[in-house]
Amino acid sequence: MRRQTDAHEVVEQERAGIDRRTEEARQSGDPRRREIVENLAAERGLELDLLPDDLAGKVQSLQHYDFMDDAARARFEELMDQLRDQLLQSYFNQMSEGMQNMSPEQMARMKDMLSELNQMLDQRERGEEPDFDGFMERYGDFFPGNPQSLDELLEQMAQSMAAKNLPALASEQAPSFGPASAKVHLVEFFDPACETCAAFFPHVKKLMAAHPDRIRLSLRHVPFHPGSEVAVRALEASRQQGKYLQVLEGLYARQDSWVIQHQVQADRVWAVLGGLGLDMDKLRADMNAPEVGQRLARDMDDARLLGVTKTPEFFANGRPMPSFGLEQLQTLVGEELRRAYP
């Protein structure tokens, strides 16, 4: 899920390419060439300025954009390949859950369907018109929503995957912030020893503050760093004293004192905890309570089910980020807010 190329980088690379070609035309000494390139650059710059803010809209618009920079075009094609591969692989994985009840013939037919869908996406990228109606005649029973176009089919696939994620995300045991009535549910899988998690958390709080009563945040613990379980158990136990958020922010604030070269130093965790106003005897006892171990096991099981292998990982109303980054998180949450509060 983490990719280096994203739509924002493609747009910035295209802008740089436009500037470079414009400057080359100005230096050429050919007035006609300069006029043509400057007019074209102005048109393309306006198109880029008018791109939608959300990632899905931006990607869809760029599919119809005529790039001036060859490297930016190639980078966008790479992004489309990555998005397509992720969508098809996720869809295949979810459908595979029922494979044990499939006959070999049914399994082969499903693989044929995904192969033809992949071919249609290739055709559209080449500017060809795929035979969507023929595809639906052969495989329409896989899509009960009866999509009328390829774009509608892809959107239904994305919605289906989000809906299938919800059971693994709807954990009543998780610490949550924001009203239960909020229509956007943001779930974060994190490790308190994760440096990126610490860097993202202030931005997550800003998102919630910017949309009061519209976002509910649930936090799920996945101690991927060696030795991190002691910090996670302390967090869970601190809930018994009503100091979960205080402990989380305290651990983040002094993370560099207890995480050394990605290894948790347990004695240093205790030094941080000791300065947070906790009843330490109660904390030690609560950390070893059976329910703490059960909650931790549930978080790890759900993380495996959802394919979470790195932190932080975010889901908004069941939808994962298409690639990793702060802009992608903001875009994902923004899209769900617009859907929930039109």
C-alpha positions in Angstrom: 0.0 0.0 0.0 2.9 2.3 0.4 4.1 3.7 -2.9 6.6 6.4 -3.8 4.7 7.8 -6.7 1.5 9.7 -6.1 -0.7 12.1 -8.1 0.8 15.2 -6.4 4.3 14.3 -7.4 3.1 13.6 -11.0 1.5 17.1 -11.1 4.6 18.8 -9.7 6.9 16.9 -12.2 4.6 18.0 -15.1 4.7 21.6 -13.9 8.5 21.5 -13.9 8.5 20.0 -17.3 6.2 22.7 -18.6 8.5 25.3 -17.2 11.6 23.6 -18.8 10.0 23.4 -22.2 8.8 27.0 -22.0 12.3 28.2 -21.2 13.8 26.1 -24.0 11.4 27.8 -26.4 12.3 31.2 -25.2 16.0 30.5 -25.6 15.6 29.1 -29.1 15.3 32.5 -30.8 12.3 31.2 -32.8 9.3 33.6 -32.1 6.8 31.2 -33.6 8.0 28.3 -31.4 7.9 30.5 -28.4 4.4 31.6 -29.0 3.1 28.1 -29.6 4.8 26.7 -26.5 3.8 29.6 -24.2 0.1 29.2 -25.3 0.2 25.5 -24.8 1.9 25.9 -21.4 -0.8 28.4 -20.3 -3.5 25.9 -21.3 -1.9 23.0 -19.5 -1.2 25.1 -16.4 -4.8 26.1 -16.2 -5.9 22.4 -16.5 -3.5 21.5 -13.7 -4.9 24.4 -11.5 -8.4 23.1 -12.0 -7.7 19.5 -11.0 -9.9 18.2 -8.2 -8.3 18.2 -4.7 -9.2 14.6 -3.9 -6.9 11.9 -5.1 -9.6 9.9 -7.0 -10.8 12.9 -8.9 -7.3 14.0 -9.6 -6.3 10.6 -11.0 -9.4 10.4 -13.1 -8.9 13.9 -14.6 -5.2 13.1 -15.3 -6.3 10.1 -17.4 -7.7 12.7 -20.0 -4.8 15.1 -19.6 -2.2 15.5 -22.5 1.1 15.6 -20.7 3.9 18.0 -22.0 6.6 16.2 -19.9 7.4 12.6 -21.0 8.8 11.7 -17.6 5.6 12.9 -15.8 3.5 10.9 -18.3 5.6 7.8 -17.6 5.3 8.4 -13.8 1.5 8.7 -14.1 1.4 5.4 -16.0 3.3 3.8 -13.2 0.9 5.2 -10.7 -2.1 3.8 -12.7 -0.4 0.4 -12.8 0.1 0.5 -9.1 -3.5 1.6 -8.3 -4.9 -1.0 -10.6 -2.7 -3.8 -9.2 -3.7 -2.9 -5.7 -7.4 -2.8 -6.5 -7.4 -6.1 -8.4 -5.2 -7.8 -5.8 -7.4 -6.6 -2.9 -10.5 -7.7 -4.7 -9.0 -11.1 -5.5 -8.0 -11.5 -1.8 -11.4 -10.8 -0.6 -13.1 -13.1 -3.1 -10.6 -15.8 -2.2 -12.0 -16.0 1.3 -14.8 -18.1 -0.2 -12.6 -20.1 -2.4 -12.8 -23.2 -0.2 -16.4 -23.5 -1.3 -15.6 -22.9 -5.0 -15.2 -25.7 -7.5 -12.1 -25.7 -9.7 -14.2 -24.5 -12.6 -15.6 -21.5 -10.5 -12.2 -20.6 -9.4 -10.8 -20.6 -12.9 -13.7 -18.5 -14.1 -13.1 -15.9 -11.4 -9.4 -15.7 -12.5 -10.5 -15.3 -16.1 -12.8 -12.5 -15.1 -10.0 -10.6 -13.3 -7.6 -11.2 -16.2 -10.2 -9.7 -18.6 -10.8 -6.8 -16.3 -7.1 -6.1 -16.3 -7.0 -6.2 -20.1 -9.8 -3.7 -20.2 -7.9 -1.3 -18.0 -4.8 -1.8 -20.3 -7.0 -1.0 -23.3 -8.4 2.2 -21.8 -4.9 3.4 -20.8 -3.9 3.0 -24.5 -6.8 5.1 -25.5 -8.9 2.2 -26.9 -12.5 1.5 -26.1 -12.9 -1.7 -24.1 -15.8 -4.0 -24.7 -17.5 -3.4 -21.3 -20.9 -4.8 -22.4 -19.3 -8.0 -23.6 -17.4 -8.3 -20.3 -20.7 -7.8 -18.3 -22.5 -10.5 -20.5 -19.8 -13.0 -19.5 -19.2 -12.0 -15.9 -22.1 -9.8 -14.8 -23.1 -12.3 -12.1 -19.9 -11.3 -10.2 -21.3 -7.7 -9.9 -24.8 -7.6 -8.3 -24.7 -3.8 -8.4 -25.1 -4.0 -12.2 -22.6 -1.3 -13.1 -23.2 0.5 -16.3 -19.6 1.5 -17.1 -16.1 0.5 -16.3 -15.7 3.5 -13.9 -18.9 2.5 -12.1 -17.7 -1.1 -11.8 -14.4 0.1 -10.3 -16.2 2.3 -7.8 -18.5 -0.6 -6.8 -15.4 -2.8 -6.3 -13.8 -0.1 -4.0 -17.0 0.2 -2.0 -17.3 -3.5 -1.7 -13.8 -3.8 -0.3 -14.5 -1.0 2.1 -17.6 -2.7 3.4 -15.8 -6.0 3.8 -13.2 -4.2 5.9 -15.7 -2.8 8.4 -16.2 -5.9 10.6 -12.4 -6.0 11.3 -12.4 -2.2 12.0 -15.6 -2.0 14.2 -13.9 -2.9 17.5 -15.9 -1.7 20.5 -12.8 -2.4 22.7 -10.6 0.2 21.0 -10.0 3.6 22.6 -12.1 6.1 20.7 -12.3 9.9 20.5 -15.1 11.9 19.0 -18.8 11.3 19.1 -20.3 7.9 18.2 -22.8 9.8 16.0 -19.9 11.0 13.7 -20.4 9.8 10.2 -16.7 9.4 9.4 -14.9 6.7 11.4 -11.1 7.0 11.1 -9.3 3.9 12.4 -5.5 4.0 12.9 -3.3 1.0 13.5 -0.2 2.2 15.2 2.8 1.3 17.3 3.8 3.8 20.1 7.4 3.0 19.2 6.9 4.1 15.6 8.5 7.4 14.8 6.2 8.1 11.9 3.1 7.4 14.1 4.4 10.1 16.5 4.9 12.5 13.6 1.4 11.9 12.2 -0.6 12.1 15.5 -0.7 15.9 15.7 -2.0 16.0 12.2 -4.7 13.5 13.0 -5.8 15.7 15.9 -5.8 18.7 13.6 -8.1 16.9 11.2 -10.5 16.1 14.1 -10.4 19.7 15.4 -11.1 21.0 12.0 -14.3 18.9 11.7 -15.7 18.7 15.3 -18.5 16.2 15.8 -18.0 14.7 12.3 -15.0 12.4 12.8 -14.6 9.6 15.3 -11.1 8.2 15.8 -10.4 4.7 17.0 -6.9 3.5 17.8 -5.7 0.0 17.4 -2.4 -1.3 18.8 0.1 -3.3 16.8 3.5 -3.6 18.5 5.6 -4.3 15.5 8.8 -2.9 17.0 10.8 -5.4 19.1 9.9 -4.9 22.8 7.0 -2.5 22.0 4.4 -4.7 23.8 5.3 -3.2 27.2 4.4 0.2 25.9 1.1 -1.0 24.4 0.2 -2.8 27.6 0.9 0.3 29.6 -1.4 2.3 27.2 -4.2 -0.3 27.6 -3.7 -0.3 31.4 -3.8 3.5 31.6 -7.4 3.5 30.4 -8.3 2.2 33.9 -7.0 5.5 35.3 -8.6 7.6 32.6 -5.2 8.7 31.3 -4.9 7.0 28.0 -4.4 10.1 25.8 -2.0 11.6 28.4 0.1 8.5 28.4 0.1 8.2 24.6 1.2 11.8 24.1 3.8 11.4 26.9 5.3 8.4 25.2 5.4 10.2 21.9 6.9 13.3 23.3 9.8 11.3 24.8 10.0 8.6 22.2 13.6 9.2 21.4 14.5 8.4 25.1 13.0 4.9 25.1 13.3 3.7 21.5 17.0 3.3 20.5 17.7 2.2 16.9 14.1 0.9 16.6 14.5 -1.2 19.7 12.4 -0.5 22.8 14.2 -0.2 26.1 11.8 -1.4 28.7 13.5 0.3 31.6 13.3 3.6 29.9 9.6 3.1 29.2 9.1 2.9 32.9 11.1 6.1 33.4 8.7 8.0 31.1 5.6 6.4 32.7 6.8 7.4 36.1 6.6 11.0 35.2 3.0 11.0 34.0 1.1 11.1 37.2 0.0 7.4 37.2 -0.6 5.1 40.0 2.3 2.8 39.1 1.3 -0.1 41.3 -2.1 -0.2 39.7 -0.7 0.2 36.3 1.6 -2.8 36.7 -1.2 -4.9 37.9 -3.6 -3.8 35.2 -1.0 -4.4 32.4 -1.1 -8.1 33.2 -4.9 -8.4 33.3 -6.4 -11.0 30.9 -8.5 -8.5 29.1 -5.5 -6.5 28.1 -3.9 -9.5 26.5 -7.3 -10.3 24.8 -7.6 -6.8 23.4 -4.0 -6.9 22.1 -4.6 -10.2 20.4 -7.8 -8.9 18.8 -5.9 -5.9 17.4 -3.2 -8.1 15.9 -5.7 -10.5 14.5 -7.7 -7.7 12.8 -4.4 -6.2 11.5 -3.5 -9.5 9.9 -7.0 -9.8 8.4 -6.7 -6.3 6.9 -3.2 -6.8 5.6 -1.6 -4.2 7.9 2.1 -4.8 8.0 3.5 -1.2 8.7 2.5 1.7 10.8 0.7 4.0 10.9 -2.1 2.6 8.7 -5.4 4.4 8.3 -8.9 3.4 7.2 -11.7 5.9 6.8 -15.1 4.3 6.8 -13.4 1.1 5.8 -11.4 2.6 2.9 -7.6 2.4 3.1 -5.2 5.1 1.8 -4.3 4.3 -1.9 -0.7 5.2 -1.0 1.0 6.4 2.1 1.5 10.1 3.0 -0.1 13.0 4.9 -1.7 14.4 1.8 -3.2 11.0 1.0 -4.7 10.8 4.5 -6.1 14.3 4.3 -7.6 13.5 0.9 -9.1 10.2 2.1 -10.8 11.8 5.1 -11.9 14.8 2.9 -13.6 12.5 0.5 -15.5 10.6 3.2 -16.5 13.9 4.8 -18.0 15.1 1.5 -19.8 11.8 1.1 -21.2 11.8 4.6 -22.0 15.6 4.8 -22.9 16.7 1.3 
